[in-house]
Amino acid sequence: MPGKSLLRRLILAVISVTALILPVAVGSSASASTSEHATWHRHHTWHVRVGAETPDMAVTAMAFLPKNIWVDVGDTVHWTSNSAEPHTVTFLKPGTSLPAFDPSNTTQTQRQGPSSYNGTAYTNSGIMATQPIFTFTNPATSYRLRFTAAGDFTYYCLVHGVMMKGRVHVRPAGTPYPYTQRDYDRVGNHHAQALLHNGLIAWRQALHAQATGHSVRVGIEGEGFAVMRFIRSHVVVHRGHTVRFFVAGPGAPHTVTFGQEPPIPAVLGPSGDPTHYAGGNLNSGVLQPGKPFDVTFTKTGRFHYICAIHDGMGMVGDVTVVR
């Protein structure tokens, strides 16, 4: 868990990442050499990472890295998946609103549209992740689009909505580039570091606040980050007592699933009787803020549970019931 030295690093990282969020010059590259610009007038490929995570996948950053990128007409942007948490790169059709994510909707979860983009049509990468997760057994690891029209184009991750969006600024062919790929990599790294540190701090604070073993917080969502863990994942209670599982606010979907994991789409809804649990199959379905999942344990033993969506990222826990 981060101490004072990490907090100091966090402050420095946040200061550094300002250049990523705002359209201002990054370092000395804003005035790159004339010879560099002359070389770059050829069509160029730019790289953006999709998400970030700690080595144990406990904390994930919900961000495009960098958030803003400046390219010329004819250039290509190459997005690369950088976390196990699923994301999409989605450009909406002008005049349409951002939809709620539906994992059963193939227009959201599978690639849509051509390999070039002119700002007029719905274009989607489909699910991107570094490993299979939940129902997404074959996620894309990268996605490319060639930009054929000038304009400022906002795109989203459909899974995480407005909290995860980026923008591609496309200028006429031959326009000098304000930043280099090295600039984008540097500020992207700083942004990711800041978000992951914020997640680690939020996790530590939640552990201190969660004083009782009779409640388990399911995940943590913050500004641009999520903690994919049960807070106090190992608890001990007496037989006949109740453990409350809850989410504190909107964010990534989670379940509390004991026993055998139900098939899709049944896992998204509740099943079993949580009022008299003595083992076997029990599932909360996707938890909603303000609607806790209370499980009363009527038998001694150790009962394992998972988040059916994020167990591959290590989101698991257990309840030990004693007399």
Residue, then its C-alpha position, 0 to 999 in steps of 0.5 A: m500500500p502506498g506510503k508518504s513516498l508514493l503520495r509524493r510520487l502521485i502528486l508529481a504524476v498528477i502535475s505531469v499528466t496535466a499536459l495529457i488532458l489539456p491541449v497545450a504544448v508537451g515539453s520542447s517537442a511542440s516546436a519540433s525541427t523542420s526536418e522532422h516535420a518534413t519526414w512526418h508529412r508521409h502518412h504516419t501511425w500513432h499508438v494509444r494504449v487502452g487501459a492500464e493495470t497493476p501487476d496483480m490486476a487488482v487496480t485498473a485504470m479506465a483511460f485511453l493513454p493518451k486521452n488526446i492525440w493530434v494526427d493528419v488526414g491519412d494517418t492511422v491510430h493504432w489502439t493496443s489493449n493494456s488490461a484484462e478489464p474489457h474496453t471498446v474503442t467506439f466512435l458514435k454516429p453523429g447525433t446519437s447518444l451513448p448507449a448503456f452497455d449490453p454484453s449480449n448486443t453484438t453491435q457493441t461487443q464485436r467489430q463494426g464499420p470499415s478500417s477507415y473513418n471520416g466522422t459519419a458512421y458508427t465504428n467500433s473495435g468490439i471488446m478489447a482485453t489482454q485475456p479472455i474475460f467473462t463471455f468475451t472469450n476471444p477479445a481483440t488485442s489491437y485495433r486500427l483506424r485510418f482517418t480520412a477527414a479533418g475534424d475533432f472526433t470523440y470516442y468512448c469505451l462502451v463498457h465504461g461510458v462517459m468516464m472513459k473517453g478520448r479524442v482524435h484531432v485530425r488536421p489537413a494532410g501536411t499540418p506540422y505535428p505538435y507532439t511526438q510519439r515519445d511525448y504521448d507515451r510519456v504523458g500516457n505513462h504519467h496518467a496511468q501511474a496517477l490513476l493506479h496510485n489513486g486506486l491503491i489509495a482508495w483501496r487502503q482507505a476503504l479497508h480502514a473504513q470497513a471495520t466489520g466482518h459482517s459486510v463486504r464492499v464489492g469493488i471500488e470505482g473512482e475517477g478513472f480507476a477501479v479496484m477489482r477486489f472484494i474489500r475484506s475478502h476473507v471474513v469470519v462470522h458465527r453460524g446464523h449471522t448475515v454478511r452484507f455484500f454491497v456496491a457503493g456506487p455505479g461502475a463496473p458490473h460485479t456479482v457475488t457467486f457461490g458454488q457453480e457459476p450459472p450460464i450466460p445470461a442467467v449469471l446476470g440475474p439472482s438465483g438461490d436462497p440467500t436467507h438460509y445458505a448452507g452451501g451449494n449454488l447461490n448468485s446475486g446477479v449484477l449488484q446495483p447501488g442501494k440494493p445490497f445482497d444479504v447472505t445468512f449462513t446456517k452451516t459452519g464451514r468455509f464458503h468460497y465465492i467469486c465475481a463471475i465477471h472478474d474472477g479471472m482478474g483475482m476477484v475472489g473471496d471466502v466466508t468462514v462460518v464458526r459456531 
